[in-house]
Amino acid sequence: MVVKSEFEKLGLQTISVELGEVELKEKITENQKEILLQKLHTLGFDLIDDKKSKAIEKIKTLIIDLVHHKNNDLKINLSDYLVQNLNQDYSTLSNLFSEVENTTIEKYFISQKIEKVKELLMYNELSLSEIADLLNYSNVAHLSNQFKRITGFTPTYFKQLKDKKRIQIENL
């Protein structure tokens, strides 16, 4: 809504505004682009114009959406998911992502999954087994090993750190 509003303030009519992408009815002038860039930057957004950056952002957006919002789709192969949604060859996407981001798509995907695990551990509503199942890990051991490799902590220890920071109501 905020992004759409900024476009409209400049007199630019949008066809669609989705996460990470805006489609305009007419071409944008360089002057409008500069003003828009400044306005969006103050709001914490950035204008991505070149094809490489657009592709990288689309990959990131798809992965974030997949991990954080579409748990059921985690059962499909990541490369198939990206190819299906971006209509490009996976090796091209992979090479581009690695070149620009200095990490692989797989490592980025794993880091997003670990962030989701941290979030779920903080809520303390699901067991580790349920979290592993939700995020399509083969078993709890695989999740625990990956979590420790990325964070340096076991999931159980991470959960205890959170609990130690909180003061129980009766102890206030």
Secondary structure, 3 states (H helix, E strand, C coil): CHHHHHHHHCCCCEEEEECCEEEECCCCCHHHHHHHHHHHHHCCCCCCCCHHHHHHHHHHHHHHHHHHHCHHHHHCCHHHHHHHHHCCCHHHHHHHHHHHHCCCHHHHHHHHHHHHHHHHHHHCCCCHHHHHHHCCCCCHHHHHHHHHHHHCCCHHHHHHHHHHHCCCHHHC
